[in-house]
Amino acid sequence: MSTKGRILVLRRVRAGDQDLLVRAYGPVGVMDLLVRDGLLNTSAFFGVFEPFNVVEVDLSQRGEVAVPNDVMRVERLSYLCADFDRFRWMCWVARFVLRNVRFYDERLFELFLSYLTVKGRREEVYRIKLKLEYLEASGLRPRFLGAESLRGRVKVKLSDGSVSPEGDLEVKAQVLRIIRRLYETRRVGRVILSPELAKGAEQLLDRFIEYHSR
């Protein structure tokens, strides 16, 4: 079976002396690619399947692994890793996709690309915003985003995100308020969070995503 489309390279490892095994996000979700001679500088694929590159490619499926037949276009986002902070951030986005995403959606593809290239100093804020936008695009909007006038500590049900005395996870109401604020704002870079609030928000969203990804 042959497939054409754009893929986002998430990870690559050596497979023998001259081949590459690549993990990518594309038309069939997260997939494995075997790139023959990908480490040889005489290969047409040399330097193409680097982490974070966006590759428009023609693929053939061989069992559990796809094999590239031809490359039509390469957007070399790997060049953005010139500084360590940007590299660390792009690695985090790639790990998020590998850990949580189970299907392909064009909106998700564009979402991950937009966050790979984001230029922000407050990584914890962008991490929370990405998780919220991922949930929205996946049709998993938690109900606590509509909760108002909460005080003290509350419990959240992981099945739908509602605030309930029978909830699975106890959090500070302030954490829900800051998550809602980030969900509604477009000026993400202007939001400042304390380490405690950021940690609480990420833990809640991670648990919610994990519940719906298993």
C-alpha positions as CSV (number, residue, x, y, z in Angstrom):
1,M,0.0,0.0,0.0
2,S,1.3,3.4,-1.0
3,T,0.7,6.6,1.0
4,K,1.5,10.2,0.2
5,G,1.5,13.1,2.6
6,R,3.4,15.2,5.1
7,I,5.1,13.6,8.1
8,L,6.7,15.2,11.2
9,V,9.9,13.4,12.2
10,L,9.8,12.9,16.0
11,R,12.8,10.6,16.6
12,R,15.5,8.7,14.7
13,V,17.9,6.0,15.6
14,R,20.6,4.0,13.8
15,A,19.5,0.7,12.4
16,G,22.8,-1.1,11.5
17,D,25.7,0.7,9.9
18,Q,23.9,2.8,7.3
19,D,20.1,2.6,7.8
20,L,17.8,4.7,10.0
21,L,14.7,3.8,11.9
22,V,12.5,6.8,12.2
23,R,9.4,7.5,14.3
24,A,7.1,10.1,12.7
25,Y,3.6,11.5,12.9
26,G,1.7,11.5,9.6
27,P,-1.4,10.2,7.7
28,V,-1.7,7.0,9.6
29,G,-0.8,8.4,13.0
30,V,2.5,7.7,14.7
31,M,4.4,5.4,12.4
32,D,7.8,3.7,12.0
33,L,9.9,4.3,8.9
34,L,12.9,2.3,7.7
35,V,15.2,4.6,5.7
36,R,17.6,2.5,3.7
37,D,21.1,4.0,3.5
38,G,19.8,7.1,5.4
39,L,23.3,7.6,7.0
40,L,25.2,7.6,3.7
41,N,26.0,11.0,2.3
42,T,25.5,9.5,-1.2
43,S,21.9,8.7,-0.4
44,A,19.0,11.0,-1.7
45,F,17.6,10.7,1.9
46,F,20.7,11.8,3.7
47,G,19.9,14.7,6.1
48,V,16.2,14.5,5.3
49,F,14.8,12.5,8.2
50,E,16.2,14.6,11.0
51,P,14.1,15.2,14.1
52,F,11.5,18.0,13.8
53,N,11.8,18.1,9.9
54,V,8.5,18.1,8.0
55,V,8.8,15.9,5.0
56,E,6.3,15.5,2.1
57,V,6.9,11.9,1.1
58,D,5.7,8.9,-0.8
59,L,5.6,5.8,1.4
60,S,5.1,2.1,0.9
61,Q,3.8,0.1,3.9
62,R,5.8,-3.1,4.5
63,G,4.1,-4.9,7.4
64,E,4.5,-2.8,10.6
65,V,7.1,-0.5,8.9
66,A,6.8,2.1,6.1
67,V,9.6,2.7,3.5
68,P,10.1,6.0,1.8
69,N,10.0,5.8,-2.0
70,D,10.4,9.5,-2.8
71,V,10.7,12.9,-1.1
72,M,8.9,15.8,-2.7
73,R,9.7,18.6,-0.2
74,V,11.5,19.1,3.1
75,E,10.9,21.8,5.7
76,R,14.0,21.7,7.8
77,L,12.8,22.7,11.2
78,S,15.8,20.8,12.7
79,Y,17.8,24.0,11.9
80,L,15.9,25.8,14.7
81,C,17.8,23.7,17.2
82,A,20.8,26.1,17.2
83,D,20.4,26.8,20.9
84,F,19.9,24.3,23.7
85,D,16.7,25.8,25.1
86,R,15.0,25.6,21.7
87,F,16.2,22.0,21.3
88,R,14.9,21.0,24.7
89,W,11.5,22.6,23.9
90,M,11.2,20.8,20.6
91,C,12.2,17.5,22.2
92,W,9.4,18.0,24.7
93,V,6.8,18.6,22.0
94,A,8.0,15.4,20.1
95,R,7.8,13.4,23.4
96,F,4.2,14.7,24.0
97,V,3.1,13.4,20.5
98,L,4.8,10.1,21.0
99,R,3.3,9.6,24.5
100,N,-0.2,10.7,23.9
101,V,-1.3,10.8,20.3
102,R,-3.1,7.8,18.8
103,F,-4.6,9.0,15.6
104,Y,-4.0,11.5,12.7
105,D,-5.8,14.7,12.4
106,E,-4.8,17.6,10.3
107,R,-5.7,20.1,13.0
108,L,-3.4,18.3,15.4
109,F,-0.6,18.1,12.8
110,E,-0.7,21.9,12.4
111,L,-1.1,22.4,16.1
112,F,2.1,20.5,16.9
113,L,4.0,22.4,14.1
114,S,2.9,25.8,15.5
115,Y,4.2,24.8,19.0
116,L,7.5,23.4,17.7
117,T,8.3,26.9,16.3
118,V,6.9,28.9,19.2
119,K,9.3,31.5,20.6
120,G,8.5,31.8,24.3
121,R,10.5,32.0,27.5
122,R,7.9,30.6,29.9
123,E,7.9,27.0,28.8
124,E,5.5,25.9,31.6
125,V,2.8,28.2,30.2
126,Y,3.2,27.0,26.7
127,R,3.1,23.4,27.8
128,I,-0.2,23.9,29.6
129,K,-1.7,25.8,26.6
130,L,-0.6,23.0,24.2
131,K,-2.3,20.4,26.3
132,L,-5.5,22.5,26.4
133,E,-5.5,23.0,22.6
134,Y,-4.8,19.3,22.1
135,L,-7.8,18.4,24.2
136,E,-10.0,20.8,22.4
137,A,-8.9,19.6,19.0
138,S,-9.4,16.0,20.1
139,G,-13.0,16.6,21.3
140,L,-12.0,16.1,24.9
141,R,-12.8,19.5,26.4
142,P,-12.9,19.0,30.2
143,R,-16.0,20.3,31.9
144,F,-14.0,22.2,34.6
145,L,-13.3,24.8,32.0
146,G,-16.8,26.0,32.5
147,A,-16.8,25.9,36.3
148,E,-17.1,29.2,38.1
149,S,-16.9,30.6,41.7
150,L,-14.9,27.7,43.0
151,R,-13.0,28.1,46.3
152,G,-10.7,26.0,48.4
153,R,-10.0,22.5,47.2
154,V,-12.3,20.6,44.8
155,K,-12.4,17.1,43.2
156,V,-12.3,16.5,39.5
157,K,-13.7,13.4,37.7
158,L,-11.3,12.2,35.1
159,S,-14.0,10.7,32.9
160,D,-15.4,14.1,31.8
161,G,-13.5,16.7,33.8
162,S,-16.5,17.8,35.9
163,V,-16.1,19.1,39.4
164,S,-17.8,16.6,41.8
165,P,-17.5,15.3,45.4
166,E,-17.0,11.9,43.8
167,G,-14.1,13.1,41.7
168,D,-10.9,11.1,41.2
169,L,-8.3,13.9,41.8
170,E,-8.3,16.7,44.4
171,V,-6.9,20.1,43.3
172,K,-6.9,23.7,44.4
173,A,-9.7,25.7,42.9
174,Q,-7.0,28.3,42.0
175,V,-5.5,25.7,39.6
176,L,-8.8,25.4,37.7
177,R,-9.0,29.2,37.5
178,I,-5.6,29.5,36.0
179,I,-6.2,26.7,33.6
180,R,-9.4,28.4,32.4
181,R,-7.6,31.7,32.1
182,L,-4.9,30.1,29.9
183,Y,-7.6,28.4,27.9
184,E,-9.4,31.7,27.1
185,T,-6.4,33.9,26.4
186,R,-4.5,34.4,23.2
187,R,-1.7,36.3,24.8
188,V,0.0,33.2,26.3
189,G,3.4,34.8,26.6
190,R,2.1,37.4,29.1
191,V,0.8,34.9,31.6
192,I,3.0,34.4,34.6
193,L,2.5,31.4,36.9
194,S,4.0,30.4,40.2
195,P,5.9,27.1,40.1
196,E,3.3,25.6,42.4
197,L,0.3,26.6,40.2
198,A,2.1,25.5,37.0
199,K,2.9,22.1,38.5
200,G,-0.7,21.6,39.7
201,A,-2.1,22.6,36.3
202,E,0.2,20.3,34.4
203,Q,-0.4,17.4,36.8
204,L,-4.2,17.7,36.4
205,L,-4.0,17.9,32.6
206,D,-1.6,15.0,32.4
207,R,-3.9,12.8,34.4
208,F,-6.9,13.8,32.3
209,I,-5.0,13.1,29.0
210,E,-3.6,9.9,30.3
211,Y,-7.1,8.7,31.3
212,H,-8.4,9.3,27.8
213,S,-5.3,8.0,26.0
214,R,-5.1,4.5,27.5
